[in-house]
Each structure stands twice: as structure tokens, then as C-alpha cells.
């Protein structure tokens, strides 16, 4: 069992959706919500995802 932690809107669901191979439907949903992220928020998410993926290696 794995626990995935992160700040709200940090991309936890997107990561899991991507790993499940269902990213296309997630992107369509995200486009409808029109959520915008700042560069700082995207950088933080990228770092968190990279750190998480490094633990899998």
C-alpha cells in the first residue's frame, strides 16, 4: 500500500491518473475547469513529483 501526500492542487490525482494511463480524460476535465497555475506553483509540483518518482527507483 502506498500513501500519496501533497498540498491541495499539487497534482496528486493527476499523477495517479497519469500512472493509470488515463491522462487524456484528466486533461479534458482540467481544460473545462480552466484552473491556472503560477510558475511558482508548477515548479513546486514538478519538484514534488520528481522527488516522489525518485523514491520509486
C-alpha positions, -999 to +999 in steps of 0.1 A: +000+000+000+012+035-009+003+068+006+005+099-016+006+132+003+007+167-011-007+202-008-042+208-022-040+212-060-004+199-061-012+173-087-018+141-067-048+130-087-031+139-120-001+118-110-022+088-102-043+093-134-011+095-154+003+064-139-030+046-146-027+056-183-058+077-183-043+112-186-062+122-217-096+122-199-080+141-170-067+168-193-101+172-209-116+177-174-088+201-164-094+221-195-131+225-185-122+238-151-099+264-165-076+263-135-045+284-139-012+278-120+016+303-114+051+294-124+060+290-087+032+265-082+042+245-112+078+245-101+067+232-067+046+204-082+075+194-105+099+192-076+074+172-055+067+148-084+104+144-092+111+136-055+083+111-054+094+094-086+130+092-073+118+072-043+103+046-067+138+039-083 
